[in-house]
Amino acid sequence: MKPVSLDELKTKMLSDAESIQAYNEADQELTLIQALYEMRERAGLSKTELADKLGTNSSGISRLEKNPLSASVKTLERYAAACGAKISLNIRYV
């Protein structure tokens, strides 16, 4: 069996609109997860400290950081504000 390069595999797997959409959504979620983690780290806050600021518990922060796409924009804005940051949304037409 001939080895397949990563580029070849990606091309084969992203051969239809549904696969491309799922790939882009996963990429978007990873970007948001990284941004949340970076905000908290830059603010020097533990999950517990951030939870106290937001009136929740550390497991709530963990859930948010693991699955941010299920959160409301208001929740994400509160998280950012507690970390001394601001979230802005960009709209692009394709």
DSSP file (Angstrom, degrees, kcal/mol; ACC not computed):
  #  RESIDUE AA STRUCTURE BP1 BP2  ACC     N-H-->O    O-->H-N    N-H-->O    O-->H-N    TCO  KAPPA ALPHA  PHI   PSI    X-CA   Y-CA   Z-CA
    1    1 A M              0   0    0      0, 0.0     0, 0.0     0, 0.0     0, 0.0   0.000 360.0 360.0 360.0 132.2    0.0    0.0    0.0
    2    2 A K        -     0   0    0      1,-0.1     2,-0.0     0, 0.0     0, 0.0  -0.595 360.0-113.4 -79.2 132.5    1.4    3.4   -1.0
    3    3 A P        -     0   0    0      0, 0.0     2,-0.4     0, 0.0    -1,-0.1  -0.329  27.0-137.4 -63.6 148.7    1.7    6.0    1.8
    4    4 A V        -     0   0    0      4,-0.0     2,-0.1     3,-0.0     0, 0.0  -0.919  13.0-130.4-111.1 132.5   -0.6    9.0    1.5
    5    5 A S     >  -     0   0    0     -2,-0.4     4,-2.4     1,-0.1     5,-0.2  -0.359  23.9-112.7 -75.6 161.4    0.6   12.5    2.2
    6    6 A L  H  > S+     0   0    0      1,-0.2     4,-2.7     2,-0.2     5,-0.2   0.895 118.6  52.4 -60.3 -41.2   -1.3   14.8    4.5
    7    7 A D  H  > S+     0   0    0      2,-0.2     4,-2.3     1,-0.2    -1,-0.2   0.904 110.1  48.1 -63.0 -41.4   -2.1   17.1    1.6
    8    8 A E  H  > S+     0   0    0      2,-0.2     4,-2.3     1,-0.2    -2,-0.2   0.917 112.8  48.5 -64.7 -42.8   -3.5   14.2   -0.4
    9    9 A L  H  X S+     0   0    0     -4,-2.4     4,-2.6     1,-0.2    -2,-0.2   0.916 111.2  49.6 -62.8 -44.0   -5.6   13.0    2.6
   10   10 A K  H  X S+     0   0    0     -4,-2.7     4,-2.0     1,-0.2    -1,-0.2   0.906 110.6  50.6 -62.3 -42.5   -6.9   16.5    3.2
   11   11 A T  H  < S+     0   0    0     -4,-2.3    -1,-0.2     1,-0.2    -2,-0.2   0.912 113.1  45.6 -62.2 -43.7   -7.9   16.9   -0.5
   12   12 A K  H >< S+     0   0    0     -4,-2.3     3,-0.7     1,-0.2    -2,-0.2   0.902 115.3  46.4 -66.3 -41.2   -9.7   13.5   -0.4
   13   13 A M  H 3< S+     0   0    0     -4,-2.6     3,-0.3     1,-0.3     2,-0.3   0.785 110.5  52.6 -75.4 -26.7  -11.5   14.2    2.8
   14   14 A L  T 3< S+     0   0    0     -4,-2.0    -1,-0.3    -5,-0.2    -2,-0.1  -0.308  72.9 119.8-102.7  49.7  -12.6   17.7    1.9
   15   15 A S    <   +     0   0    0     -3,-0.7     2,-0.3    -2,-0.3    -1,-0.2   0.495  66.8  45.5 -94.8  -4.6  -14.2   16.7   -1.4
   16   16 A D  S  > S-     0   0    0     -3,-0.3     4,-2.1     1,-0.1     5,-0.2  -0.932  84.8-110.4-137.8 163.7  -17.7   17.9   -0.7
   17   17 A A  H  > S+     0   0    0     -2,-0.3     4,-2.4     1,-0.2     5,-0.2   0.847 114.6  54.7 -61.6 -37.4  -19.4   21.0    0.8
   18   18 A E  H  > S+     0   0    0      2,-0.2     4,-2.2     1,-0.2    -1,-0.2   0.910 109.8  46.2 -65.2 -42.3  -20.5   19.3    4.0
   19   19 A S  H  > S+     0   0    0      2,-0.2     4,-2.4     1,-0.2    -2,-0.2   0.898 112.3  50.9 -66.3 -40.9  -17.0   18.1    4.8
   20   20 A I  H  X S+     0   0    0     -4,-2.1     4,-2.4     2,-0.2    -2,-0.2   0.914 110.3  49.5 -63.2 -43.2  -15.6   21.6    4.1
   21   21 A Q  H  X S+     0   0    0     -4,-2.4     4,-2.4     2,-0.2    -2,-0.2   0.924 111.4  48.4 -62.9 -44.9  -18.2   23.2    6.3
   22   22 A A  H  X S+     0   0    0     -4,-2.2     4,-2.2     1,-0.2    -1,-0.2   0.903 111.6  50.7 -61.9 -41.5  -17.4   20.8    9.2
   23   23 A Y  H  X S+     0   0    0     -4,-2.4     4,-2.0     1,-0.2    -2,-0.2   0.924 111.6  47.3 -61.7 -45.6  -13.7   21.4    8.8
   24   24 A N  H  X S+     0   0    0     -4,-2.4     4,-2.3     1,-0.2    -2,-0.2   0.874 111.1  51.1 -66.5 -37.6  -14.1   25.2    8.9
   25   25 A E  H  X S+     0   0    0     -4,-2.4     4,-2.5     2,-0.2    -1,-0.2   0.905 110.0  49.4 -66.2 -40.8  -16.4   25.0   11.9
   26   26 A A  H  X S+     0   0    0     -4,-2.2     4,-2.3     2,-0.2    -2,-0.2   0.895 111.5  49.6 -64.3 -39.1  -13.9   22.9   13.8
   27   27 A D  H  X S+     0   0    0     -4,-2.0     4,-2.1     2,-0.2    -2,-0.2   0.903 110.7  50.0 -65.3 -41.4  -11.1   25.4   12.9
   28   28 A Q  H  X S+     0   0    0     -4,-2.3     4,-2.0     2,-0.2    -2,-0.2   0.906 110.7  49.6 -63.6 -42.3  -13.3   28.3   14.1
   29   29 A E  H  X S+     0   0    0     -4,-2.5     4,-2.6     1,-0.2    -2,-0.2   0.913 109.4  51.1 -65.1 -42.0  -14.0   26.5   17.4
   30   30 A L  H  X S+     0   0    0     -4,-2.3     4,-2.4     1,-0.2    -1,-0.2   0.902 108.9  52.0 -61.5 -41.2  -10.3   25.8   18.0
   31   31 A T  H  X S+     0   0    0     -4,-2.1     4,-2.0     1,-0.2    -1,-0.2   0.907 111.5  46.5 -60.9 -42.7   -9.4   29.4   17.3
   32   32 A L  H  X S+     0   0    0     -4,-2.0     4,-2.6     2,-0.2    -2,-0.2   0.894 110.1  52.8 -68.7 -40.0  -12.0   30.5   19.9
   33   33 A I  H  X S+     0   0    0     -4,-2.6     4,-2.3     1,-0.2    -2,-0.2   0.929 111.1  47.4 -59.2 -45.4  -10.8   28.0   22.4
   34   34 A Q  H  X S+     0   0    0     -4,-2.4     4,-2.6     1,-0.2    -1,-0.2   0.889 110.9  51.8 -63.6 -39.5   -7.3   29.3   22.1
   35   35 A A  H  X S+     0   0    0     -4,-2.0     4,-2.5     2,-0.2    -2,-0.2   0.913 110.2  48.0 -65.2 -42.9   -8.5   32.9   22.4
   36   36 A L  H  X S+     0   0    0     -4,-2.6     4,-2.2     2,-0.2     5,-0.2   0.941 113.4  47.3 -62.6 -46.7  -10.4   32.2   25.6
   37   37 A Y  H  X S+     0   0    0     -4,-2.3     4,-2.5     1,-0.2    -2,-0.2   0.917 112.5  49.8 -60.5 -43.7   -7.4   30.4   27.1
   38   38 A E  H  X S+     0   0    0     -4,-2.6     4,-3.0     2,-0.2     5,-0.2   0.901 108.6  52.8 -64.0 -41.1   -5.1   33.2   26.1
   39   39 A M  H  X S+     0   0    0     -4,-2.5     4,-1.7     1,-0.2    -1,-0.2   0.943 112.4  44.6 -58.6 -47.5   -7.3   35.9   27.6
   40   40 A R  H  <>S+     0   0    0     -4,-2.2     5,-2.2     1,-0.2     4,-0.5   0.908 114.8  48.2 -65.2 -42.2   -7.4   34.1   30.9
   41   41 A E  H ><5S+     0   0    0     -4,-2.5     3,-1.2     1,-0.2    -2,-0.2   0.923 110.7  50.4 -64.2 -45.2   -3.7   33.4   30.9
   42   42 A R  H 3<5S+     0   0    0     -4,-3.0    -1,-0.2     1,-0.3    -2,-0.2   0.829 109.4  52.1 -63.5 -31.1   -2.9   37.0   30.0
   43   43 A A  T 3<5S-     0   0    0     -4,-1.7    -1,-0.3    -5,-0.2    -2,-0.2   0.592 110.6-126.8 -79.0 -10.0   -5.1   38.2   32.8
   44   44 A G  T < 5 +     0   0    0     -3,-1.2     2,-0.4    -4,-0.5    -3,-0.2   0.814  59.2 145.8  69.9  30.7   -3.2   35.9   35.2
   45   45 A L      < -     0   0    0     -5,-2.2    -1,-0.2    -6,-0.1     2,-0.1  -0.817  43.1-143.0-106.3 139.3   -6.4   34.3   36.4
   46   46 A S     >  -     0   0    0     -2,-0.4     4,-2.4    -3,-0.1     5,-0.2  -0.429  37.1-103.5 -81.0 169.6   -7.1   30.7   37.3
   47   47 A K  H  > S+     0   0    0      1,-0.2     4,-2.6     2,-0.2     5,-0.1   0.893 124.3  51.5 -61.4 -38.4  -10.4   29.1   36.4
   48   48 A T  H  > S+     0   0    0      2,-0.2     4,-2.3     1,-0.2    -1,-0.2   0.920 109.9  47.7 -65.4 -44.4  -11.5   29.5   40.0
   49   49 A E  H  > S+     0   0    0      2,-0.2     4,-1.8     1,-0.2    -2,-0.2   0.909 114.1  46.8 -63.6 -42.4  -10.6   33.2   40.1
   50   50 A L  H  X S+     0   0    0     -4,-2.4     4,-1.7     1,-0.2    -2,-0.2   0.913 110.3  53.5 -66.1 -41.7  -12.3   33.8   36.8
   51   51 A A  H  X>S+     0   0    0     -4,-2.6     5,-2.6    -5,-0.2     4,-0.8   0.910 106.7  52.4 -58.9 -42.9  -15.4   31.9   37.9
   52   52 A D  H ><5S+     0   0    0     -4,-2.3     3,-0.7     1,-0.2    -1,-0.2   0.906 108.4  50.8 -59.8 -42.1  -15.6   34.0   41.1
   53   53 A K  H 3<5S+     0   0    0     -4,-1.8    -1,-0.2     1,-0.2    -2,-0.2   0.834 115.6  42.4 -63.9 -32.0  -15.5   37.2   38.9
   54   54 A L  H 3<5S-     0   0    0     -4,-1.7    -1,-0.2    -3,-0.1    -2,-0.2   0.445 112.3-116.3 -96.2  -1.4  -18.3   35.8   36.8
   55   55 A G  T <<5S+     0   0    0     -4,-0.8    -3,-0.2    -3,-0.7     2,-0.2   0.862  82.0  96.0  70.3  35.5  -20.4   34.4   39.6
   56   56 A T  S   <S-     0   0    0     -5,-2.6     2,-0.3    -6,-0.1    -1,-0.2  -0.575  74.3 -93.5-133.5-162.6  -20.1   30.8   38.5
   57   57 A N    >>  -     0   0    0     -2,-0.2     4,-1.4    -3,-0.1     3,-0.8  -0.774  34.4-104.6-119.3 168.3  -17.9   27.9   39.3
   58   58 A S  H 3> S+     0   0    0     -2,-0.3     4,-2.3     1,-0.3     5,-0.1   0.790 118.4  60.1 -64.9 -27.2  -14.7   26.6   37.8
   59   59 A S  H 3> S+     0   0    0      2,-0.2     4,-2.4     1,-0.2    -1,-0.3   0.848 102.2  54.3 -69.1 -30.7  -16.5   23.7   36.1
   60   60 A G  H <> S+     0   0    0     -3,-0.8     4,-2.1     2,-0.2    -2,-0.2   0.887 108.4  48.5 -65.2 -39.3  -18.6   26.3   34.2
   61   61 A I  H  X S+     0   0    0     -4,-1.4     4,-2.7     2,-0.2    -2,-0.2   0.913 110.4  51.5 -65.9 -42.9  -15.4   27.9   33.0
   62   62 A S  H  X S+     0   0    0     -4,-2.3     4,-1.7     2,-0.2    -2,-0.2   0.920 110.1  48.7 -59.8 -44.5  -14.1   24.5   31.9
   63   63 A R  H  X S+     0   0    0     -4,-2.4     4,-1.9     1,-0.2    -1,-0.2   0.919 112.4  48.8 -61.9 -43.3  -17.3   23.8   30.0
   64   64 A L  H  < S+     0   0    0     -4,-2.1    -2,-0.2     1,-0.2    -1,-0.2   0.919 111.5  48.5 -62.9 -43.9  -17.1   27.2   28.3
   65   65 A E  H  < S+     0   0    0     -4,-2.7    -1,-0.2     1,-0.2    -2,-0.2   0.772 114.6  46.2 -70.0 -24.7  -13.5   26.8   27.3
   66   66 A K  H  < S+     0   0    0     -4,-1.7    -1,-0.2     1,-0.2    -2,-0.2   0.768 129.5  20.8 -85.5 -27.4  -14.1   23.3   25.9
   67   67 A N    ><  +     0   0    0     -4,-1.9     3,-1.2    -5,-0.2     4,-0.2  -0.487  67.8 156.4-141.5  66.1  -17.2   24.2   23.9
   68   68 A P  G >   +     0   0    0      0, 0.0     3,-1.5     0, 0.0    -1,-0.1   0.724  65.6  71.6 -70.8 -20.6  -17.3   27.9   23.3
   69   69 A L  G 3  S+     0   0    0      1,-0.3    -5,-0.1    -5,-0.0    -2,-0.0   0.694  93.0  57.5 -70.6 -15.2  -19.6   27.8   20.2
   70   70 A S  G <  S+     0   0    0     -3,-1.2    -1,-0.3    -6,-0.1     2,-0.1   0.554  90.8  95.3 -87.0  -7.6  -22.5   26.8   22.4
   71   71 A A  S <  S-     0   0    0     -3,-1.5     2,-0.1    -4,-0.2     3,-0.0  -0.473  79.2-113.5 -82.8 152.9  -22.1   30.0   24.5
   72   72 A S     >  -     0   0    0     -2,-0.1     4,-2.2     1,-0.1     5,-0.2  -0.416  25.1-114.8 -77.0 160.4  -24.0   33.2   23.8
   73   73 A V  H  > S+     0   0    0      1,-0.2     4,-2.5     2,-0.2     5,-0.2   0.888 118.6  56.9 -61.5 -38.5  -22.2   36.3   22.6
   74   74 A K  H  > S+     0   0    0      2,-0.2     4,-2.2     1,-0.2    -1,-0.2   0.904 106.4  48.8 -60.4 -42.1  -23.1   38.0   25.9
   75   75 A T  H  > S+     0   0    0      2,-0.2     4,-2.4     1,-0.2    -1,-0.2   0.920 111.6  48.7 -63.6 -44.3  -21.4   35.2   27.8
   76   76 A L  H  X S+     0   0    0     -4,-2.2     4,-2.4     1,-0.2    -2,-0.2   0.882 110.9  51.2 -63.5 -37.7  -18.3   35.5   25.7
   77   77 A E  H  X S+     0   0    0     -4,-2.5     4,-2.7     2,-0.2    -2,-0.2   0.898 110.3  48.8 -66.1 -40.4  -18.3   39.3   26.2
   78   78 A R  H  X S+     0   0    0     -4,-2.2     4,-2.3     2,-0.2    -2,-0.2   0.908 110.8  50.8 -64.7 -42.3  -18.6   38.8   30.0
   79   79 A Y  H  X S+     0   0    0     -4,-2.4     4,-1.0     2,-0.2    -2,-0.2   0.948 112.9  46.1 -58.2 -50.4  -15.7   36.3   30.0
   80   80 A A  H ><>S+     0   0    0     -4,-2.4     5,-2.9     1,-0.2     3,-0.8   0.923 111.4  51.1 -60.9 -45.9  -13.6   38.7   28.0
   81   81 A A  H ><5S+     0   0    0     -4,-2.7     3,-1.5     1,-0.3    -1,-0.2   0.887 106.2  54.8 -60.8 -39.4  -14.4   41.7   30.2
   82   82 A A  H 3<5S+     0   0    0     -4,-2.3    -1,-0.3     1,-0.3    -2,-0.2   0.756 110.2  48.1 -65.0 -23.3  -13.5   39.7   33.3
   83   83 A C  T <<5S-     0   0    0     -4,-1.0    -1,-0.3    -3,-0.8    -2,-0.2   0.367 122.7-106.3 -95.9   3.1  -10.1   39.1   31.7
   84   84 A G  T < 5S+     0   0    0     -3,-1.5     2,-0.2     1,-0.3    -3,-0.2   0.824  85.5 108.5  76.4  31.3   -9.6   42.8   30.8
   85   85 A A      < -     0   0    0     -5,-2.9     2,-0.4    -8,-0.1    -1,-0.3  -0.769  58.0-136.5-131.0 175.3  -10.3   42.1   27.1
   86   86 A K        -     0   0    0     -2,-0.2     2,-0.4    -3,-0.1    -9,-0.1  -0.998  10.9-142.0-137.4 139.4  -13.0   42.8   24.5
   87   87 A I        -     0   0    0     -2,-0.4     2,-0.4   -14,-0.1   -10,-0.0  -0.843  17.1-173.5-100.7 136.4  -14.4   40.6   21.9
   88   88 A S        -     0   0    0     -2,-0.4     2,-0.4     2,-0.0    -2,-0.0  -0.988  14.8-139.7-127.9 143.1  -15.4   41.9   18.5
   89   89 A L        -     0   0    0     -2,-0.4     2,-0.4     2,-0.0    -2,-0.0  -0.793  10.7-155.1-101.3 142.3  -17.1   40.1   15.7
   90   90 A N        -     0   0    0     -2,-0.4     2,-0.5     2,-0.0    -2,-0.0  -0.949   2.6-154.2-115.7 136.3  -16.2   40.4   12.1
   91   91 A I        -     0   0    0     -2,-0.4     2,-0.4     2,-0.0    -2,-0.0  -0.942  14.0-176.8-110.2 128.0  -18.6   39.7    9.3
   92   92 A R        -     0   0    0     -2,-0.5     2,-0.5     0, 0.0    -2,-0.0  -0.980  16.8-145.2-124.4 136.6  -17.2   38.6    5.9
   93   93 A Y              0   0    0     -2,-0.4    -2,-0.0     1,-0.1     0, 0.0  -0.871 360.0 360.0 -99.4 132.1  -19.2   38.0    2.8
   94   94 A V              0   0    0     -2,-0.5    -1,-0.1     0, 0.0     0, 0.0   0.393 360.0 360.0-114.0 360.0  -17.9   35.2    0.6
